[in-house]
């Protein structure tokens, strides 16, 4: 045989053999890859979810032998939406009888915060007495993020026991952020926590009583609960704690057009605490009942500057009725300076409109102009009273 021809055939054979080998290797690797993917898929959440929908019996059997705690957690946290109610409940029961709660508890006492958070959420979602008890343990974890997530998770399953637990947890809220998270939780729980929060307003430390009052004030009440809340707040108006009385006055401001509240706020203008009187004056301004004007007028000679200031600001909010009393205050040497300072800060246009409404006289109204009002208010040697002279702008 021609040596050249032989070499050509040999090289061709080797190339074909190498190509076949490479092709075979690639095919084997492809099969291995597919096999691995299939094995991984068979162990995945998606496969188990599909199996549960296709064959519940086989699916539950696989759940009972499941070792991967992350898939178990997904079954509880995501399964309610993806599996359907009946299937989800059977899966949940299967996990419970196979020691799933204890597995989650072991994660709670581990050092991995991510695992703790997911375990807590899952325990709360399981919503059994034992699982809730285990989740509550995480409230006392050293990590703030874990505490935050547990509070939020417990909020979603609020019941009397959880509400009581969160209220008792108040004393362990050692920073403002955690207290704010707890506040948000109770605001979301809403009226369901009413009775427990009312108890806090009368029995706990002053700071927690004030906190509970603010939470109660944030609720949306129906007519029946509204009257009950008002009754509670009115009782608290006479509390021995100054700060409790102040927060109660703030809370009552949200209940508009209530004669009983109005009368009680008027009474608080005579409170022994200047801070309470000040808040009562401010709240009456926000309440915007014009009958409050003469009572607020009585406060402009109060010994406390902040009380006098809030009384004047409340009168301003009562518009022309309040303006009438501010003008009246300029007639007294004792109150004239402060009253004029209040008038100077008002918008001149609004002031003129208010004066026109007070005197309700078209002849006067036509003669009032902004320049003359402004000139009067800035006049240093003005010694005549404002009420008698009609602001020196009426000729």
Residue, then its C-alpha position, 0 to 999 in steps of 0.5 A: x500500500x502506498x505509504x502516503x495513502x495509508x497515512x491519509x486513511x489513518x489520519x482520517x480515521x483518527x479524526x473521525x474517531x476523535x470526533x465520535x469520542x467528543x460527540x459521545x462525551x458531549x452526549x453523555x455529559x448532556x444526559x448526566x446534566x439532564x439527569x442531575x437537573x431531573x434529580x434536583x427538580x424532583x427534590x424541588x418545591x416546584x416538583x412537590x407542588x406539582x405532584x400535590x396537585x396531580x396526585x395528593x396521596x403521593x404528594x403527601x407521602x413525599x411531604x412526610x419523608x421530606x428532609x429539606x426544611x426550606x421546602x417545608x417552610x415554602x409549603x407553609x408560607x406560599x402554599x396557601x396561595x398556590x395549593x388551594x385551601x384543602x390541599x394546604x391544610x392537609x400538607x400542614x397537618x402532615x408537617x405538624x405530625x412529623x415534628x416540623x414545629x420542633x425543627x423550626x424551634x431549633x432554627x429559632x435558637x440558632x445563630x443565623x438571623x435569616x433562618x430565625x426570621x423565616x422560622x418565626x414567620x412559618x411558626x406564626x403561619x402554622x398558628x397553633x398554640x405551640x407554634x405561637x409560643x415558640x414564635x413569641x420566644x424570638x421577641x426576646x432575641x438580641x437582633x432588632x431585625x428579628x424582633x421587628x419581623x416577629x412583631x409584624x408576623x404576629x400582627x397578622x394572626x392577632x388574637x386575644x393571646x397575641x394581643x396580650x403578649x404584645x402589650x406585655x412586651x411593651x416593657x421590653x421595648x428598649x428603643x424608639x424604633x421598636x416601640x414605633x414598630x409595635x405601635x404600627x402593629x396595634x394600629x393595624x390590629x385595630x379595634x380588636x385590641x380595644x379592650x386590652x389597650x383601654x386596660x393599659x390606659x388605666x393600669x400601666x406606667x405613665x409612658x405606656x398609658x400615654x402610648x395606649x391613648x395615642x393608639x386608641x385615638x388612631x382607630x376608626x370607630x363605628x357609632x357604638x365604639x365611638x361612644x365607648x371610646x369617648x366615655x373612656x377618654x372623658x374619664x381619663x381627663x381627670x387622671x392624676x397624671x398631667x401627661x395622660x390628661x394632655x394626650x387625652x385632650x389630643x385624642x378627643x380632638x378627633x371626635x368632632x361636633x360632640x357637645x360633651x367633649x366640647x364642655x369637657x375641653x372648656x373645663x380643662x381650661x381651668x386645669x391646675x397644670x399650665x401644660x394641660x390648659x395650653x393643650x386644651x386651648x390648642x385643641x379648642x382651636x382645632x375643634x373650631x366651635x365658635x362658642x369657645x371664644x369667650x372662654x379662650x378670651x379669659x385665658x389671655x391673662x393667664x400667668x403662663x405665656x404658652x397658655x396665652x399664646x395658644x389661647x390667641x392662636x385658637x382665637x385666630x382659628x375661630x376666624x371672625x368670632x375669635x378676631x372680635x375677642x382679639x380686637x377686644x383684648x387691645x382695649x386693655x393695657x394689660x393685654x394690648x401689646x400681645x393682642x397687637x402682636x398677634x394681629x400684626x402676624x395675620x394676613x392683612x387681607x384676611x384681617x380686613x375681611x374679618x373686620x368687615x364681617x365683625x362690623x357687618x356694615x357695607x359703609x364701613x367695609x367700603x372704607x377699609x383698606x389694606x394700607x391703613x390697616x397695615x399702617x395702624x398695626x405698625x404704628x408705635x405711638x398708637x395709644x387708643x384702643x382698637x375696638x373703639x377706633x375701628x383700627x383708625x381706618x374708618x373716617 
